[in-house]
Amino acid sequence: MTGTGLILLFGQSIQMFLVILLAPAITGIVRQVKARATRRQGAPIIQPYRDLYKLVKKETVVAETASWLFRVAPYAILAFTWVATALVPTFASGLMFNWAADVVALVALLGAARAILALAGMDVGTAFGGIGTSRELMIATLAEPAMLLVALTIALTAGTTRLPEIANFLVSQPMTVRVSLALALVALIIVALAENARIPIDNPATHLELTMVHEAMVLEYSGRHLAMIELAAQLKLVLYIALIVCLFVPFGMAPAQAGPGAWAVGLLVFVAKLVLGAALLGIWEASIAKMRVFRVGEFLGGAFVFAFLAILLAFVTREVMQ
């Protein structure tokens, strides 16, 4: 391996461990901002780290009816989610494994993690696990098509679905307002809220049996297994914020060959964007109530409509320009 290859591998390693180190802090920022917005003191930002540490130290209890899938699922879910998050360009584009950073590949990795979690939720045979799994898969059937339409819109605009090339294309273009990208951004934000089980789709802070989605699937987990699932959920939140940043506001991202100095600047810019995204999410959750489960379809249907209009406008604009 050449010197350039080693540098790119080093940068990829930094990104891989950066996302997993920042993930609990981003969740803590969301909770802190939400608490401040509702005039509460709230837990400190480092509380998610403490929660993960306590879960790792606790004994893992497994139901007698659980199969090997129930035990293996947390490891697979964390692995798939971590790989997907580490592939999204953050502080630099063109790192060692960025050739695999494709929007369609990310959807596939997240879909695999969701499928494993759904199977694990039904494995023990409890009513809550079945309810949560059915709701999660219902949300997935509406969110994934909208996500793929967003990917097609980006592909029509940038000519590729690979994230580093999309980021480089948008950075090189003059600052113009693209209606298709604006609609795609709205659709992706709605999908991100649904995929992360955030308000108004779900409320991760409550455990109400009739309303919870994600929490219902993981009620039977404890100890290190629950810690891995919680960390995977925190990584997923970082993934979607980083994906929105990469697709729509990639400015400040350094080229991979720019060197450590440019990487440091890009790292500071990326962390600032993550913090801003987490703060906006906290303000959003403090200002809106959770909707009824039966209205989730209408909400995600809006994402599909926005994504469809985005790809239609992108196609028409491309034909006119040609």
N, C-alpha and C positions, 0 to 999 in steps of 0.2 A: 504494500500500500504506500502510495506517495505521500509527501508531506502535506499536500493540499487535501488528500483524502483523510489523513489523520485529523486535520483541523476541522473538516466538515463532520467527521465522526464525533469529535469532541463537542462541537456545537450541538449536534443532535442529542448527545448525552445530557448536556446542560438543559436542553428543552424538555427532555423526557422526565428528568427529576424536578425541573422547575414546576411543571404543571401539577405534579403530585404533592409537592411541598406547599404550593399556593392554594390548592383546592379547599382545604378546611378553612383557611383565612377568608376566602371569598364568601363562603357560606356564613362565617361569623360576621362579616361586614353587612351582608344582607339582613341578618337578624338584628344587628345593632342599629342600622338605619331604620328598619321597621319599628323597632322599639322607641327610638328617639322621635320618630314621626307621630307615634301615638302617645307621646309624653310619658314614656316609661324609661327606666334606667337601662334595662336589658343586660344580658350576659356579656362579658368581655369578648373581644374578637377572637381570642385564643381558646375560647370554650370548646369549639369543635375538636381541637387537638386533645384537650383533656378528656372529652367524651370517648374519642377513639382509643386513647390510652387505657381508660377504665374498662372499655369493652374487651380489649385484648387481654387484660389481666383476669377477667372473669372466666368462670368455667363455662364451657360450651355444652349445652343440653340439647340432645337430639331425640325426637319422638321415636317411639318404638316402631311405628309404621313407616318411618322414613327410609327411603332406599339410598343407594350410593349416589344417585343424582342430587339428592338434597344436600349431601356433604360436599360434592364437587362443584356445585353451582356457584357458590360465592367466589371461588378461585377463578373460574372461567369468566364470570361477569366482570370481575375486577380486571382481568387480563385483557379482555376485549375492549373495555372502556378505556383503559390506560393506553393501549396501543392506538386507538382512534384519536384520543386527545393529544398524544405525542406526535401524531402525523400532521396535525393542523399547524401551518407556519405561524409562529408567534413573533419573536424578536428579529428573526432573519428568515429569508426565503432561499431555497436552493440548498438546504442541508443534506446530509447523507441519504436519508430515507424519504425525502420530500417527493421523490419520483412516484411514491405510492400514495401520496396525499391527494386522492381523488374524491370528489363529493359522493359519487356512487359507491365507492369503497367504504366511505364513512357510514353511509346509510346501511350497507350490508353488515358492517361490524356491530353497529348499534342494534340492528335487527336481530343478529345472532345473540347478543347479550339479553335482549328483551325476551326472545324465545326461551332461553335457558331459565330466566327468572320466572316466566309464566309456568313452565313445566315444574319448577321447584315449588311454586306456590300451590300447585294442585297435588304435589307428590304426597304430602302428609294426609290429605283427604279432609281437611277442615272446611267448614262453610265459608269462613272469611277468606281463605286462600282462593277458593273458587270464585267468590264474588269479585275480589280484587283482580284476579286473572282475566275474567270476562270483561271487566271494565277497561283494563289495560289494553287488551287486544282490540276492543272496540275503538279506543282512542288511536291505536296504531294504524288501524285500517283507514282512518281519516287523515292522520298526520303524515304518513309516509308518502302517499300520492302527492300531497301538497309540497313536500320536501323535494320530491323528484322533479316536479314542475319548476320549482325554484332553480334546481340544478340545470334544467334545460334552458331556462331563461338566461342564466349566467353563461351557459355554453354558447348560445346564440350571440350574446354580446361580446364575449372574449374569445370565442372560437375554441374553447377547451373546457373540460371539467376539472382539470388539475389545479389545485389551490395556489401553488407558487406562481404559475403562469397567469392565473386570474389576477393575483395581487400585483404582479409586475405590469400587467396590461392596464389596470386601473390607475396605478401610480404614474404611468407614462402618458395617460390621457389628460387633456385639459379639464379643468374643473367645470363640468356642465351638469345640469339637472336631467337625469334620465328617468322618465316616468315609469318605464318598465322595471328598472332597478328599485325605484321607490316602492312600487307595489310588491315586488319580490321581497324587499326588506320587511314590509308589514306581515306578509305571509310567513316568513321565516321566524319572526318574533312570536307569532301566534303558535307556530309549531314548537318553538323552543319552550314556551310556557307549558304546553301540553306534555312534551317529552320529559320535562323535569318535574312534572306533577306540582306546578306552582299555581297560585291563585290567578285566575278564577277557576281553573280546572280542578285543582286539589289543594288542600292546605296541609303542608308537611308538619305544621306545629300542633295538629290535633289528631286524635285517634277515635273519631266517631265512627261506629261500625257501619252506619248507613251511608256515609259519604266518602270514606277514605278509599283510595285506589292503590297507590304504591305501598302504603304502610300495611294494607291488608295482606299483601303477598308475602311480607317478611315478618309477620307476627310470630312465627314459630322459630325464628332464628335468634341466637343469643351468642354472647362471647365474641370470639375472633371472627366467626362467620358473619355476625351482624356488623362488626367493624368493617369488614371488607365490602359488604353491600353498601354501608353508609359512605365509605370512601369512594366507591364507584359512582354513587349518586352525586357526590360533591365534584368528582372529576367530570361528570356529564354536564354539570352546570358550567364549569370552566370551558368545556369543549364548545358549547353553543355560544358563549360570549366570544371566545376566540374565533369561532367560525364567522360570526356576524362581523367582527372586526376585520378578519381577513378578506371577506367577500365585499364589504361595503366601505370600510374606512381603513385600508391597509397603509395609510400614510405614516411614515416613521419607521417602517420595517426596513431593516438593512439588508443589502445583498450578502449572500453567504461568503463571497470573496472579499468583503470590505475589511475584515479583520476585527480583532477584539474591541477596539475603540468604538467602531460603529455598532458592534453587537451590544455594547454597554448602553449606548444611547437608545438603541432599539428596545432593549430590555426595560429601560425606565419608561419608555413610551407605552410599551405593551402592558406593564403593570398598572400604569395610570389608566389605561383604557379598561382593564379588568375591574379596577376599583370603581371607576365611573359607571360601568355596566352593573356592578353589584349594587351601587347606591341607587341607581335608577330603578332596579328591580325592587329594592326595599321600599322606595317611595310608592311604586306602583301597587305593591301588595298592601300597603297601609291605606291606600285610597280607594280600594275596591273590595267588594265582598265576593265570597265564593258563590258560584252559580250552582243551580240544581244539576244533578247528574244527567237528567233528561234533556238539558239544554246544551250539553257539551257538543253534541252533534252539530247544532246550529253554529256554535262558535268556531269549530274546526271547519265547518262548511264555508265559513267566511274566508278562512285561510286558503282553501282550495279555489274559491272564486278569485281572490286577489292574485294567486299564483297563475291561474288560467289567463286572467287579463294581462298579467305581466308577460307571459310567453307570447300571447297574441300581439301585444304592442311591440315586443322585441322582434317578432317575425315580420310584422308589417314595416317597421322601421328599417329592418335589414333589406327588405325588398325595395323600398323607396330609395335607399342610399345606393343600391346597386343599379 
